[in-house]
Structure formats: structure tokens, C-alpha cells
Amino acid sequence: MIHLDLIFTKYDGTYIGTNIVKYPYKVIHDELGSDNYRFYDLRGSFATKALRSRVEIKDIAEILGHSRIETPKNYYVSSSNENQQKATQLLEKEI
């Protein structure tokens, strides 16, 4: 498993910040001329897709560098109409 704290360190373990990831994202963002996306939107997309792919929420939290599962659950993971419809169908089937 990859931990984000390893991505942002030099070989000697010295912290180098997040610009190493944010800067290339900004360049791509500027090239596309898109104003609607932020660097942290990628984290949310990752968390949502990982959860829908049945990755455990604890693992998602750890990968994102959070000690509590409530953080990705409350801030990153979003619902979709498709998932809401599936949940409604399951409930109707049980009733």
C-alpha cells in the first residue's frame, strides 16, 4: 500500500511539501482552461471510486492520510443517483 507521506518526502525522509504534486496538476489545469476543478477534487474522486470498487473505508482513510474513517466518509465520498436507485430497489424488494 502506498502512503501519501512517502510521496512528499526526499530520499532522506525530509518533507518537501505538496507542490511536487500540485504544480503539475496546475499546469494541466491551466492548459485545459478548466476553472471548475481543484487539486483536492482528485482526492474526492479517488475516495468515491475506491469505495464503489469495494475498498474498505479504513484503507481509503489510511491512503489519504487520515487517522479517522469519518473524515473521508464525511468530506470525500459522495453519493450518486445510480447508488441511490439501487438502495431504493433493495429496500422495495425487502418490503
C-alpha positions as CSV (number, residue, x, y, z in Angstrom):
1,M,0.0,0.0,0.0
2,I,1.3,3.5,-0.9
3,H,1.2,6.1,1.9
4,L,0.9,9.8,0.9
5,D,3.5,10.8,3.4
6,L,6.1,8.8,1.4
7,I,5.2,10.7,-1.8
8,F,6.1,14.0,-0.3
9,T,9.5,13.2,1.2
10,K,13.0,13.2,-0.2
11,Y,15.1,10.0,-0.1
12,D,16.4,11.1,3.3
13,G,12.9,11.4,4.6
14,T,12.8,15.2,4.6
15,Y,9.4,16.7,3.9
16,I,9.2,18.6,0.6
17,G,5.6,19.7,0.7
18,T,2.7,19.1,-1.7
19,N,3.8,21.4,-4.5
20,I,5.5,18.4,-6.2
21,V,2.0,17.1,-7.0
22,K,0.1,20.4,-7.1
23,Y,2.3,22.1,-9.6
24,P,1.9,19.5,-12.5
25,Y,-1.8,19.5,-11.7
26,K,-2.0,23.3,-12.1
27,V,-0.1,23.1,-15.4
28,I,-2.6,20.6,-16.8
29,H,-5.5,22.5,-15.3
30,D,-4.3,25.8,-17.0
31,E,-3.7,24.0,-20.3
32,L,-7.2,22.7,-20.4
33,G,-8.6,26.1,-19.3
34,S,-10.8,24.5,-16.7
35,D,-11.8,26.6,-13.7
36,N,-14.1,24.2,-12.0
37,Y,-11.7,21.7,-10.6
38,R,-9.3,21.8,-7.6
39,F,-6.4,19.5,-6.6
40,Y,-8.4,18.2,-3.7
41,D,-11.2,17.1,-6.1
42,L,-8.9,14.3,-7.2
43,R,-8.9,13.0,-3.6
44,G,-12.7,13.0,-3.5
45,S,-12.9,11.2,-6.9
46,F,-10.4,8.6,-5.7
47,A,-12.2,8.1,-2.4
48,T,-15.6,7.7,-4.1
49,K,-14.4,5.4,-6.8
50,A,-12.3,3.3,-4.4
51,L,-15.3,2.8,-2.1
52,R,-17.5,1.9,-5.0
53,S,-14.9,-0.7,-6.0
54,R,-15.4,-2.2,-2.6
55,V,-12.1,-0.9,-1.0
56,E,-12.6,-0.7,2.8
57,I,-13.2,2.8,4.1
58,K,-10.4,2.3,6.7
59,D,-8.0,1.6,3.8
60,I,-9.2,4.7,2.0
61,A,-8.7,6.8,5.1
62,E,-5.2,5.4,5.6
63,I,-4.2,6.0,2.0
64,L,-5.4,9.6,2.2
65,G,-3.5,10.1,5.4
66,H,-6.5,10.3,7.8
67,S,-6.5,8.6,11.2
68,R,-10.3,8.5,11.4
69,I,-12.6,6.9,8.9
70,E,-15.2,9.7,9.5
71,T,-13.0,12.2,7.6
72,P,-13.1,10.6,4.1
73,K,-16.6,9.4,4.8
74,N,-17.9,12.9,5.6
75,Y,-15.8,15.0,3.2
76,Y,-14.8,12.9,0.2
77,V,-17.2,10.2,-0.5
78,S,-20.2,11.3,-2.5
79,S,-23.5,9.6,-3.4
80,S,-24.8,9.0,-6.9
81,N,-28.2,8.7,-8.3
82,E,-27.3,5.2,-9.5
83,N,-26.4,4.0,-6.0
84,Q,-29.5,5.7,-4.5
85,Q,-31.7,3.9,-7.0
86,K,-30.0,0.6,-6.2
87,A,-30.6,1.1,-2.5
88,T,-34.2,2.0,-3.1
89,Q,-34.7,-1.1,-5.2
90,L,-33.2,-3.3,-2.5
91,L,-35.4,-1.7,0.1
92,E,-38.5,-2.2,-2.1
93,K,-37.5,-5.8,-2.7
94,E,-37.2,-6.5,1.1
95,I,-40.6,-4.9,1.8
